[in-house]
Amino acid sequence: MAGADYRSCDVCGGKAFYDADLQYEQEDMWNKDRPFAKVAGEVLSKFERYKLGNVGDWSVLCATCSKTHKTQIVAIKG
């Protein structure tokens, strides 16, 4: 399957899981009421932005990278 159908690992860039069935909201791209999703804390470029349900930010590790890395949720200090 094409790599574009997978969510990639934020460490190595390898395929982590098949995400083609997730409901990305392309038709709602300019809705100002909800921000675009972030990936591992980073705002995507204007060409990559999307909204995905109520996801505000997400990080993904493949099985191999999860042996040496972890995701961590911390408060944003203003």
Backbone bond lengths (Angstrom), bond angles and torsions (degrees), N, CA, C in turn:
res aa  C-N    CA-C-N  psi(-1)  N-CA   C-N-CA  omega(-1)  CA-C   N-CA-C  phi
1 M - - - 1.446 - - 1.529 109.24 -
2 A 1.300 114.91 154.86 1.456 120.34 -178.76 1.513 110.74 -65.72
3 G 1.320 115.53 144.36 1.460 120.47 178.88 1.512 112.63 -61.08
4 A 1.334 117.63 -26.96 1.458 120.87 -179.72 1.525 112.42 -66.73
5 D 1.320 117.76 -16.60 1.462 121.08 178.87 1.526 112.33 -86.69
6 Y 1.300 117.79 1.39 1.455 122.10 -177.37 1.515 111.28 -116.86
7 R 1.308 116.48 150.69 1.467 121.71 169.48 1.511 105.09 -87.36
8 S 1.314 116.19 126.74 1.455 121.47 -175.87 1.517 112.22 -88.58
9 C 1.311 115.89 151.84 1.464 123.11 175.51 1.525 108.83 -65.10
10 D 1.330 117.02 135.79 1.457 121.25 -179.67 1.524 112.74 -75.37
11 V 1.305 118.75 -9.11 1.469 121.56 178.24 1.527 110.67 -96.69
12 C 1.332 116.65 -59.20 1.467 120.35 -173.17 1.526 114.00 -100.54
13 G 1.340 117.34 -14.53 1.455 120.53 -179.25 1.519 114.16 82.60
14 G 1.337 117.62 1.39 1.458 121.29 179.21 1.518 112.07 -75.73
15 K 1.312 116.31 164.18 1.463 121.82 179.23 1.523 110.09 -62.57
16 A 1.333 116.52 129.21 1.458 120.70 179.38 1.536 111.22 -108.10
17 F 1.330 117.66 -48.57 1.461 120.03 175.01 1.515 110.40 -155.83
18 Y 1.313 114.73 156.54 1.459 122.41 -179.00 1.517 108.72 -76.60
19 D 1.320 117.30 119.50 1.464 118.94 -174.84 1.526 114.16 -119.05
20 A 1.312 118.07 13.58 1.461 120.35 -176.08 1.527 112.87 -62.49
21 D 1.318 118.96 -21.08 1.461 121.05 -179.32 1.528 113.34 -91.15
22 L 1.328 118.08 -2.47 1.453 120.42 177.10 1.520 109.39 -71.52
23 Q 1.314 117.20 148.58 1.459 121.71 -174.63 1.528 111.81 -91.88
24 Y 1.328 115.78 76.35 1.459 119.86 173.95 1.521 108.23 -66.72
25 E 1.315 116.99 139.02 1.457 121.00 -173.41 1.523 110.76 -103.56
26 Q 1.308 116.34 79.32 1.456 120.92 178.47 1.529 111.73 -72.31
27 E 1.332 117.75 -38.22 1.458 120.78 -176.16 1.522 112.47 -70.18
28 D 1.319 117.26 -14.69 1.456 122.83 -176.40 1.525 110.27 -108.63
29 M 1.317 116.88 22.00 1.461 120.79 -171.60 1.516 113.95 -59.40
30 W 1.304 118.11 -32.36 1.463 119.57 -172.46 1.528 112.40 -101.31
31 N 1.335 116.99 11.97 1.459 121.12 175.33 1.527 108.36 -67.03
32 K 1.311 116.34 113.70 1.474 121.11 -176.15 1.530 112.83 -78.89
33 D 1.345 117.85 -9.93 1.459 120.59 -177.16 1.520 113.11 -71.95
34 R 1.334 117.16 -25.50 1.464 120.61 179.02 1.516 109.42 -125.85
35 P 1.327 117.01 136.03 1.468 118.65 179.19 1.522 111.49 -73.44
36 F 1.314 115.74 163.58 1.456 120.88 174.31 1.523 109.05 -68.96
37 A 1.317 116.57 155.55 1.458 121.22 175.85 1.518 109.53 -69.80
38 K 1.320 116.21 149.35 1.457 122.63 172.55 1.522 107.56 -106.43
39 V 1.297 116.88 157.61 1.459 122.52 175.69 1.514 107.62 -120.43
40 A 1.329 116.52 114.89 1.462 123.05 -179.09 1.526 110.96 52.84
41 G 1.337 116.37 40.63 1.450 121.51 175.89 1.511 115.63 84.55
42 E 1.317 117.58 -5.09 1.464 121.08 -176.08 1.525 111.12 -102.57
43 V 1.326 115.96 136.64 1.456 121.13 173.65 1.524 107.06 -76.11
44 L 1.318 116.52 131.82 1.457 120.63 -179.41 1.523 111.07 -75.81
45 S 1.319 116.49 161.43 1.461 120.24 177.01 1.522 109.32 -65.91
46 K 1.313 117.67 163.61 1.462 120.88 -177.73 1.520 112.24 -62.99
47 F 1.320 117.72 -17.56 1.460 121.02 179.19 1.526 112.39 -89.21
48 E 1.331 118.12 -14.66 1.461 122.47 -177.03 1.522 113.18 -109.03
49 R 1.296 119.16 -5.89 1.461 122.10 -172.34 1.517 112.30 -64.02
50 Y 1.327 115.04 145.00 1.453 120.93 176.59 1.513 109.48 -154.58
51 K 1.318 115.12 166.37 1.458 122.58 171.06 1.509 106.21 -120.70
52 L 1.316 116.83 140.20 1.458 121.80 -176.10 1.517 108.15 -137.43
53 G 1.327 115.27 91.21 1.462 118.90 -178.58 1.516 110.64 56.87
54 N 1.313 117.37 -126.67 1.457 122.47 -179.47 1.530 111.50 -105.45
55 V 1.327 117.95 20.21 1.468 121.83 -179.03 1.523 109.55 -75.29
56 G 1.324 116.44 125.14 1.456 121.30 176.23 1.515 111.11 -100.77
57 D 1.322 116.81 -35.22 1.464 122.06 179.96 1.515 107.63 -157.45
58 W 1.328 116.48 145.73 1.457 119.25 176.58 1.518 110.63 -151.83
59 S 1.303 114.44 150.75 1.462 122.90 174.83 1.520 107.42 -129.49
60 V 1.325 115.29 144.83 1.455 120.47 -177.70 1.519 109.18 -134.83
61 L 1.326 115.39 134.52 1.456 121.47 174.46 1.519 108.73 -119.06
62 C 1.325 116.23 139.77 1.461 119.33 173.07 1.530 107.94 -76.27
63 A 1.321 116.95 170.18 1.469 121.11 -177.94 1.526 111.52 -60.58
64 T 1.320 117.95 -38.17 1.469 120.57 -179.16 1.523 111.33 -68.15
65 C 1.320 118.02 -48.25 1.466 121.14 -178.24 1.529 112.63 -69.24
66 S 1.337 117.31 -23.32 1.468 119.41 178.87 1.526 111.98 -70.23
67 K 1.318 116.59 -10.85 1.472 120.39 175.51 1.521 111.29 -77.03
68 T 1.343 117.30 -23.41 1.465 121.10 -175.86 1.517 113.79 -122.40
69 H 1.339 118.35 -6.68 1.460 122.92 -178.03 1.521 109.47 -135.04
70 K 1.332 116.19 164.24 1.457 121.35 174.87 1.523 109.03 -143.68
71 T 1.321 115.42 155.34 1.453 120.26 171.72 1.515 107.24 -91.61
72 Q 1.320 116.59 151.08 1.457 120.36 -176.99 1.523 108.40 -144.22
73 I 1.319 116.32 134.70 1.454 121.71 177.69 1.521 108.28 -102.25
74 V 1.335 115.41 122.85 1.456 121.08 -179.71 1.523 109.09 -132.53
75 A 1.308 116.25 154.45 1.460 120.75 178.13 1.518 110.68 -70.49
76 I 1.338 115.60 143.17 1.459 120.95 174.34 1.517 107.25 -84.60
77 K 1.316 115.48 124.55 1.461 120.21 179.89 1.513 108.93 -89.31
78 G 1.324 115.30 126.94 1.466 120.83 -176.05 1.431 111.31 -94.68
